Amino acid sequence: MAEPVTSRPSQTVSGRWLVAVLFVLAGLVMAAFYYNAKNRYDPAPAAARWGRPSAPVRVLLIDATLIGNDRAVLLAKITSTPADVYFIRNVEGSLIDSIAREAHLDQGDRPLVFYPAQTSDESGSGIGNAILSKLPLYEGRSIPNKGGSFGVWSAAV
């Protein structure tokens, strides 16, 4: 009668250590994903009151390609048109910081809401979509789409 094949104790112990190390590494990766996702955007304050605004919110949509992404024309359009929120599409990302600052729409220590386009032919060129606002903006994100992003959203409080 043949004796059953058994593994040696050293192989069993090293296999257990390998499995334990893999579980620990997987846990660290998951913790990193959780931490990164949790701290990627500026959440609205806990004391914020959600609901219908007390006054109408004026919104203006600007397509920057129609004005040739001209910084002076874009700034003039924003400063001459009274609105609370400005949605700007197809804008050069390098223009957003200075325009927000000069139009007094900078969000202070919170990040501006701008994401480069990922689904257009101009991906990688710095052209994207932005939201500038007189209202505090929180939780700004790109709008996901199969194959990339096609817009931005944010919560205004």
C-alpha contacts under 8 A as a table, 3 or more apart, distances in Angstrom:
res1	aa1	res2	aa2	distance
7	S	11	Q	6.62
7	S	12	T	6.85
8	R	11	Q	5.54
8	R	12	T	6.63
9	P	12	T	5.15
9	P	13	V	6.21
10	S	13	V	5.21
10	S	14	S	6.13
11	Q	14	S	5.24
11	Q	15	G	6.05
12	T	15	G	5.14
12	T	16	R	6.27
13	V	16	R	5.15
13	V	17	W	6.30
14	S	17	W	5.03
14	S	18	L	6.18
15	G	18	L	5.06
15	G	19	V	6.30
16	R	19	V	5.18
16	R	20	A	6.13
17	W	20	A	5.02
17	W	21	V	6.06
18	L	21	V	5.17
18	L	22	L	6.16
19	V	22	L	5.11
19	V	23	F	6.25
20	A	23	F	5.18
20	A	24	V	6.28
21	V	24	V	5.09
21	V	25	L	6.15
22	L	25	L	5.10
22	L	26	A	6.06
23	F	26	A	5.07
23	F	27	G	6.12
24	V	27	G	5.05
24	V	28	L	6.27
25	L	28	L	5.06
25	L	29	V	6.23
26	A	29	V	5.12
26	A	30	M	6.21
27	G	30	M	5.13
27	G	31	A	6.12
28	L	31	A	5.03
28	L	32	A	6.15
29	V	32	A	5.08
29	V	33	F	6.29
30	M	33	F	5.08
30	M	34	Y	6.17
31	A	34	Y	5.05
31	A	35	Y	6.03
32	A	35	Y	5.10
32	A	36	N	5.96
33	F	36	N	5.17
33	F	37	A	6.04
34	Y	37	A	5.26
34	Y	38	K	5.97
35	Y	38	K	5.15
35	Y	39	N	6.20
36	N	39	N	5.39
36	N	40	R	5.87
37	A	40	R	5.30
37	A	41	Y	7.95
38	K	41	Y	7.39
39	N	42	D	7.35
41	Y	138	Y	7.50
41	Y	139	E	5.31
41	Y	140	G	6.58
41	Y	141	R	7.71
42	D	110	R	6.72
42	D	111	P	7.77
42	D	138	Y	5.46
42	D	139	E	5.24
42	D	140	G	7.54
43	P	138	Y	5.58
43	P	139	E	5.14
44	A	48	A	6.79
44	A	138	Y	5.30
44	A	139	E	6.73
44	A	155	A	7.63
44	A	157	V	7.44
45	P	48	A	5.41
48	A	157	V	6.67
49	R	157	V	7.51
50	W	157	V	7.34
53	P	56	P	6.79
53	P	57	V	7.52
57	V	83	A	7.65
57	V	84	D	6.07
57	V	85	V	7.57
58	R	82	P	7.65
58	R	83	A	4.73
58	R	84	D	5.12
58	R	85	V	6.48
59	V	83	A	5.42
59	V	84	D	5.96
59	V	85	V	4.86
59	V	86	Y	5.89
59	V	87	F	7.51
60	L	83	A	6.21
60	L	85	V	6.43
60	L	86	Y	4.93
60	L	87	F	6.16
61	L	86	Y	5.93
61	L	87	F	4.70
61	L	88	I	5.89
61	L	89	R	7.73
62	I	86	Y	7.31
62	I	87	F	6.17
62	I	88	I	4.79
62	I	89	R	6.35
63	D	66	L	5.74
63	D	67	I	7.50
63	D	88	I	5.86
63	D	89	R	4.97
63	D	90	N	6.13
63	D	91	V	7.46
64	A	67	I	5.39
64	A	68	G	6.23
64	A	69	N	4.99
64	A	70	D	7.76
64	A	74	L	7.16
64	A	88	I	6.66
64	A	89	R	6.10
64	A	90	N	5.49
64	A	91	V	5.18
65	T	68	G	4.77
65	T	69	N	5.59
65	T	90	N	6.01
65	T	91	V	7.09
66	L	69	N	7.62
67	I	70	D	6.13
67	I	73	V	6.94
67	I	74	L	7.28
69	N	74	L	7.15
69	N	91	V	6.18
69	N	92	E	6.66
70	D	73	V	5.43
70	D	74	L	6.10
71	R	74	L	5.16
71	R	75	L	6.07
71	R	95	L	6.63
71	R	99	I	7.55
72	A	75	L	5.17
72	A	76	A	6.08
73	V	76	A	5.05
73	V	77	K	6.10
74	L	77	K	5.12
74	L	78	I	6.30
75	L	78	I	5.18
75	L	79	T	6.12
75	L	99	I	6.01
75	L	102	E	7.87
75	L	103	A	6.94
76	A	79	T	5.22
76	A	80	S	5.84
77	K	80	S	5.35
77	K	81	T	6.05
78	I	81	T	5.51
78	I	82	P	7.60
78	I	86	Y	7.67
78	I	103	A	7.12
79	T	82	P	7.18
79	T	103	A	6.08
83	A	86	Y	6.86
84	D	133	S	5.69
84	D	134	K	5.26
84	D	135	L	6.72
85	V	131	I	7.06
85	V	132	L	5.92
85	V	133	S	4.31
85	V	134	K	6.44
85	V	135	L	7.35
86	Y	131	I	5.67
86	Y	132	L	5.07
86	Y	133	S	6.02
87	F	129	N	7.57
87	F	130	A	6.03
87	F	131	I	4.76
87	F	132	L	6.64
88	I	91	V	6.47
88	I	129	N	5.74
88	I	130	A	5.14
88	I	131	I	6.19
88	I	132	L	7.86
89	R	128	G	6.28
89	R	129	N	4.36
89	R	130	A	6.37
90	N	117	A	7.82
90	N	127	I	5.45
90	N	128	G	4.97
90	N	129	N	5.70
91	V	95	L	7.58
91	V	96	I	7.91
91	V	127	I	5.19
91	V	128	G	5.44
91	V	129	N	6.16
91	V	130	A	7.44
92	E	95	L	5.68
92	E	96	I	7.27
92	E	126	G	5.61
92	E	127	I	4.46
92	E	128	G	6.51
93	G	96	I	5.57
93	G	114	F	7.17
93	G	115	Y	7.95
93	G	116	P	7.11
93	G	126	G	5.36
93	G	127	I	5.81
93	G	128	G	6.49
94	S	97	D	6.98
94	S	126	G	7.34
95	L	98	S	5.87
95	L	99	I	6.13
96	I	99	I	5.24
96	I	100	A	5.95
96	I	114	F	7.87
96	I	130	A	7.71
97	D	100	A	5.30
97	D	101	R	6.20
97	D	106	D	7.65
97	D	112	L	7.72
98	S	101	R	5.09
98	S	102	E	6.10
99	I	102	E	5.20
99	I	103	A	5.89
100	A	103	A	5.24
100	A	104	H	5.97
100	A	105	L	4.70
100	A	106	D	4.89
100	A	132	L	6.83
101	R	104	H	5.18
101	R	105	L	6.09
101	R	106	D	5.12
102	E	105	L	7.63
103	A	106	D	7.83
104	H	134	K	7.94
105	L	132	L	6.10
105	L	133	S	5.70
105	L	134	K	5.61
106	D	112	L	7.26
106	D	132	L	7.65
106	D	133	S	7.97
107	Q	110	R	5.39
107	Q	111	P	6.67
107	Q	112	L	6.35
107	Q	136	P	6.65
107	Q	137	L	7.33
108	G	111	P	7.72
110	R	138	Y	7.89
112	L	130	A	7.94
112	L	131	I	7.55
112	L	132	L	7.35
113	V	130	A	5.51
113	V	131	I	5.41
113	V	132	L	7.14
113	V	137	L	7.97
113	V	140	G	5.53
113	V	141	R	7.29
113	V	152	V	7.35
113	V	153	W	7.91
113	V	154	S	7.41
114	F	128	G	6.93
114	F	129	N	5.68
114	F	130	A	4.23
114	F	131	I	6.64
114	F	152	V	7.11
115	Y	128	G	5.55
115	Y	129	N	5.72
115	Y	130	A	6.65
115	Y	141	R	7.78
115	Y	142	S	6.20
115	Y	151	G	7.48
115	Y	152	V	6.71
116	P	123	S	7.27
116	P	124	G	7.57
116	P	126	G	5.76
116	P	127	I	5.54
116	P	128	G	3.88
116	P	129	N	6.45
117	A	120	S	6.26
117	A	122	E	7.30
117	A	123	S	5.64
117	A	124	G	7.81
117	A	126	G	7.64
117	A	127	I	6.05
117	A	128	G	4.34
117	A	129	N	6.81
117	A	149	S	6.36
117	A	150	F	6.19
117	A	151	G	7.37
118	Q	122	E	7.92
118	Q	123	S	5.11
118	Q	124	G	7.63
118	Q	147	G	7.85
118	Q	148	G	5.09
118	Q	149	S	5.27
118	Q	150	F	6.67
119	T	123	S	6.70
119	T	147	G	6.86
119	T	148	G	5.57
119	T	149	S	6.15
119	T	150	F	6.14
120	S	123	S	5.70
122	E	125	S	5.56
122	E	126	G	7.93
122	E	127	I	6.78
123	S	126	G	7.18
123	S	127	I	7.19
124	G	127	I	7.60
128	G	151	G	7.89
129	N	151	G	5.97
129	N	152	V	6.40
130	A	152	V	6.75
131	I	152	V	7.48
131	I	153	W	7.74
131	I	154	S	7.90
133	S	136	P	6.92
133	S	137	L	7.11
135	L	156	A	6.03
135	L	157	V	6.54
136	P	156	A	5.66
136	P	157	V	5.78
137	L	140	G	7.10
137	L	154	S	6.16
137	L	155	A	5.61
137	L	156	A	4.60
137	L	157	V	6.62
138	Y	154	S	5.89
138	Y	155	A	5.12
138	Y	156	A	6.25
138	Y	157	V	7.59
139	E	154	S	5.50
139	E	155	A	5.99
140	G	152	V	7.09
140	G	153	W	5.66
140	G	154	S	4.15
140	G	155	A	6.88
141	R	152	V	5.68
141	R	153	W	5.61
141	R	154	S	6.42
142	S	149	S	6.09
142	S	150	F	7.37
142	S	151	G	5.67
142	S	152	V	4.23
142	S	153	W	6.26
143	I	149	S	5.51
143	I	150	F	6.00
143	I	151	G	5.04
143	I	152	V	5.20
143	I	153	W	6.57
144	P	148	G	6.13
144	P	149	S	4.60
144	P	150	F	6.74
144	P	151	G	7.75
145	N	148	G	5.22
145	N	149	S	5.16
145	N	150	F	6.49
146	K	149	S	7.74
